[in-house]
Amino acid sequence: MSERKRPIVAIDGPAGAGKSTVARRLADALGYVLVDTGAMYRAVALAATRAGVPWNDGERVAGLARGIVGAHSLAFERDGALGVRVKLEGEDVSEAIRTPDIAQGASTVSAHGEVRAVLFDLQRQAGEGGGVVLEGRDIGTVVFPDAEVKFFLTASAEVRARRRHEELVAKGQNITFDETLADVKERDARDEGRAVAPLRKAETAVLVDSTPLTIDETVAFMLVKVREVAPAL
């Protein structure tokens, strides 16, 4: 066990499993800081798009990411409704990074080892003191293999696509369920098959299949597990 006074809670899992929502609610219930690592990759993908840098150009995207981190151009602010607001060069891009296109871009840029190396240090700095909830694809396996509490949150591809489709339609986006399902499956294949830090369940992670569960039920179950490690919470 580490010397941290409060644990690191790592939540990994595939796209559309509800990690962001669950992580936000879990952090609120625990009084922990939420570190949205996926938003970091989304922000880099958005910056690349705006700079005209192809997502598959790892070297140039990594250079762009280094510039963002070096200039402290990426900032996160706590928000009661969203959990966290993301600012890129002072602009609130919380909504801009949540489009299907940027989601695909995040999956692409995150496959580059040089990009992950740049953001790895940022993630470690944000969470190493404990008292944080981090969600992503490789938090419990790569970023914080020593995290005191690890979850692997998943659901069937169909359920994840339905949830995602409802979310996008509510935001006014014109996309079909079949397109959303294909998008989810494509991201799964990319995340699981990438050479660097592929998506996988950490050996010590608690598997949480949210297919039959509501958000409240999922969070309640995870709270019990966290409190088994830190009973004073």
Sequence and secondary structure as in RCSB ss.txt:
>XXXX:A:sequence
MSERKRPIVAIDGPAGAGKSTVARRLADALGYVLVDTGAMYRAVALAATRAGVPWNDGERVAGLARGIVGAHSLA
FERDGALGVRVKLEGEDVSEAIRTPDIAQGASTVSAHGEVRAVLFDLQRQAGEGGGVVLEGRDIGTVVFPDAEVK
FFLTASAEVRARRRHEELVAKGQNITFDETLADVKERDARDEGRAVAPLRKAETAVLVDSTPLTIDETVAFMLVK
VREVAPAL
>XXXX:A:secstr
  S SS EEEEE  TTSSHHHHHHHHHHHHT EEEEHHHHHHHHHHHHHHHT  TT HHHHHHHHHHHHHTT EE
EEEETTTEEEEEETTEE TTGGGSHHHHHHHHHHTT HHHHHHHHHHHHHHHTTSSEEEEESSIIIII TT SEE
EEEE  HHHHHHHHHHHHHHTT    HHHHHHHHHHHHHHHHH SSS     TT EEEE TT  HHHHHHHHHHH
HHHHSTT 
